[in-house]
Amino acid sequence: MCLLVLAWKHHPRYRLLLAGNRDEFHERPAAPLGWWQDDPRILGGRDLKAGGTWLGVARSGRFGVVTNYRDLQAPIEGAPSRGQLVPRFLTGATSPKEFLDDLRGAAPRYSGFNLLVGGARALYYFSNRGPNAPAALAPGVYGLSNHLLDTPWPKLARTRKRFEELLTGADVAPEDLFAMLADREPALDDHLPSTGLPPDWERAVSAPFIVNERYGTRCSTVLFVERNGRTVLQERRFDAAGVQSGTSRFEFKSVEVPEVWLEANDPAAAVATDPSFDSSPE
């Protein structure tokens, strides 16, 4: 992914809400969202060049998403694929914290990345370009692009503001999230971040939804995980002109659901009073 916003244990109905755009060169082949034939534990799109994914979920309730970190350094020769990090977590048995603690030693071998991994109780963030220790995320709203978590790039700040407005309702409609992700307006020149790109490229990639003949938004994804484990993952795919070329929707109920979510009369109160939601492993 290259732009995403998420609400973690913030909405009264949903454990996790996520909406994001994947930007990539149009010539790089990818498979649409689906259950992987060679490993049916994984639901996600797939990069057909390196075999990994940018976002995936599993029936176990595990979830992972990775974004590249834009530092304009030359790719590390022989570096492992960042897209393999998500399937490794989804098919593993360690908690999010244990997985990231194990990854820390090998992290410098990778090109720059941000990684979010979580399960039914905990969500963790780690970047090999930021603080060395994985961080457990408290219930709240977060945004991530191609820099560190919550770096206020204009497109992320604009998308997050709209996302927070949508969260005030009793429910959130997928169509509203897709409309939010479809914003093609670039930032004003005096608001552009300085990331080392040429000015015309800096302007082009400052839009939440990027349209360019070589590089642009390839797909938009929304993820809903209800407190009872019901999970809905939807993807819309786009061609180089920004025209929708395909869509997919999958629904299942995850295996692991914290009992407190099923027993509590007031789910929001349970989130606020159960300290295990902040840091307990799966």
N, C-alpha and C positions, 0 to 999 in steps of 0.2 A: 504494500500500500504506500501511497505518497501523501495522503491526507485522510485523517480519520478523527472522529469525535466519538466519545463513549460516555455512558452513564453507568457507573458501577454501584449497585445497591442504593440507588438514588431515587428511583421511581417506585411508587407503591405497588405496581404490578410486575415490574421486570427486575430480575437479578442483574441482567446486562442488556444494554441497548448500544448498538454500534452502527455507525454509518461511515463509509469511506470510499475513496476513489483510488484506483490503481492506475498510475501513469507509467508508460513504458514505450520503447520504440515499437512502431507498428510492425516492423519486420520480424520481431522476436515471437516465435510461435508459442501459443498457450492453448490449453484445453479448457473448456467451460466448466463452471461449477458442477460438481457431481461426486458421487462416492467412487473412490479410486478402485479400479479393477484389481490391481496388484496388492492393495491393502484396504479392504472395505471398512476398516475402522475409521478412515479419514474422509471427511466431506470438505471439499475445497476446490478451487480452480487449480491449475497446474501449469508451471513453466516447463515447456517441452524441451528447452535447451539444457537446463541443469537438473530438471526433475523434481524441484521443490515447489513450495507454494508461498504466497504472501499472506494468506489467511486461511485458517482451517478450524474445524470443530470435530469433536468425536462424540459417539454415543455415551461415553463415560462422563460427559459433562466438561471435558477439558477443552480449552480454547487457546489459540495462539495467533499472533499477527506480528509481522516484521515490516519495518520500513528501512530504506537505505538512508544513510546519513550523508548529506551533501557537504563534502569538504574538498572536493575537486582534486584530491590526491589520486595519483595513478593507481589503478587496481593492483592489489598485492599479488605478485606472481605466485601462482600455485595455491592461492587462497581457496579454502573450502567455500561452497555455495551457502550464502546466507539463507536462501530459500529452504535449505534442509533443516534449519533449526526448528521450524514449526512442526513438521511431521515427526521429528525426533521426540519432541515433547508430547505430542498427541498420542503416540504409541508407547510411551514410557510409563513407568510406575512410580517415579519419584514425585514429590511435591513440587510446586512451582519454585519455591526457594531452593530446594535441594538441586533441582535441575540447573538453575542459574548459578548456584555456587560451584557446581561441577564445571559449568561452561567458562567461568572466569579465567581459568588458567589458559584455555585455548582461545579466548576472545581476541587477543592481539593478532592472531593469525588471519582473522577475517577483515575484509574491508568494512568501513564504518556501517553500523547498524543500530537500530532501536528495536527492542523486542518486548512484547507484552505476552505473558503466559499466565493462565489461571485455570481454576476449576470451580467447584461448587461453593467454596468458602473463601478463597484467597485469589487475589490478582496482583502480579508483580511486574515491575518495569526494570529493564536493564539496558544500558547502552555501552558499547566499547569505546565511545568517544566522550563519555560523561563520568560521573562518580563511579568509583570502582565497585561499590557494593550494590546488589539488587535492592530495590525499594518496594515494600508492600504498599499498595495504594488503599487509602481509606475510602469509604463510600463517598462518592462525589462525581463531578463532571470533569472530563479531561480531554485534551486535544493533542494531536501529534502529527507532525509533517516530517520533513527531512532534516530536522534538527532535534534538539533535546525535547523531552516532554514539556508541553505547554509553552514552548517558545512562541511569542506572540507575532508570528508573521501575519501580514494583513489577511491573507486568504483563510488562515486558521482562525484568527480572531473573529472574522466576519461569519464564518461557518459555525463556530462555537456559540456565538451570540444567538444566531437563529435556532440552533439546536436547543439551547437553554429555554428559549421561548416555547418551543414545541413540547418540552418536558413539563410545562405547567399544566397541561391538560390531563384529564383522567386517563386518557389513552393516547397513543402515538400511532399515526397512520403511516404505513410504508410509503404511500404516495407522497406524503409531506417530506419524508426524509430524502426520497429520490429527487424531489423538486429542489430541496436545499443543496444537494450534491451537484445539481445541473447548472449552478451559477457559473457563467462564462465571462464574467466581468473582471478584467485585470485590475490590479491595484493602481492607484494614482502614482505617477512617477516619483513624487516626493515622499511616498510611503513605501517604496520598494525596499526590501531587505538587500543588503550588500553581501552576496555569497560568492562573488568572484566570477559570476557568469557575465557574458556580454550584455549590455543594456537591453537589446531586443529580446534575448532569451529570458533575462530576468523578468521582463514585463510579461512575456508569454506564459511563463510557468507560475506567475503570481495569481492567476485565476484558479478558483477551486476546481473547475472543469476545464481542462486544457485541450484546445483544438489546434492541431498542427499536422502537416502532411507527413512529417518524419516521426514525431514523438507527441504523445498526447494521452488523454484519459481512455484507457482500454475497457475498463468496466467500473461500475458502481455497485456497492454491496451494502446491504442492510442486514443486521442480525438482531433478533429478538430472543431473549432467553427469559421465560417467565419463572416465577418463584417456585412453581410446581415442576419445573424441568422441561416444560414444553418449549421446543426450540424451532425457530423458523429462520432460514437463511435464504435470501433472495439476491440474485445478481442480474444486472443489465449490462450487456456488452455493446460496444460502439466501434464503428469503423474510423478511418483516418479523417473523415469529414465530420465526425461527431454525431453521425446518424446511428440510431439504435439498430443493432444487427442480430440481437438474440436476447433471450431472457430465460432464467431458470429459477425454480422455487422448490425448496425441500423442507420437510417438517418431520420432526421425530421428538420423542420424549427421552431425555437423558436418564441414565441409570442412577446416578448419584444425586440425591436431593436432600439437603440438610433438613432434618425432621422439624426443626423449629419453624421453618417456613410453612409446613403443612399444619402444625398444631396451633400456631399463634392466631389469636383473633384479630390482632392488628399487626400485619406484616411490617409496617413501617416502624412500629415500636420495637418489634423484635430485632430489626436491623440496628436500632440505636442502642439496645441494651445488651446485646450478645457480643462480648469482646472477641470471641473466636472468629467473627466475620472479618476482622481486620488482618489477621495473620496466621490463622490455623492452616496447616497443610490439608490437602485433600484427605 
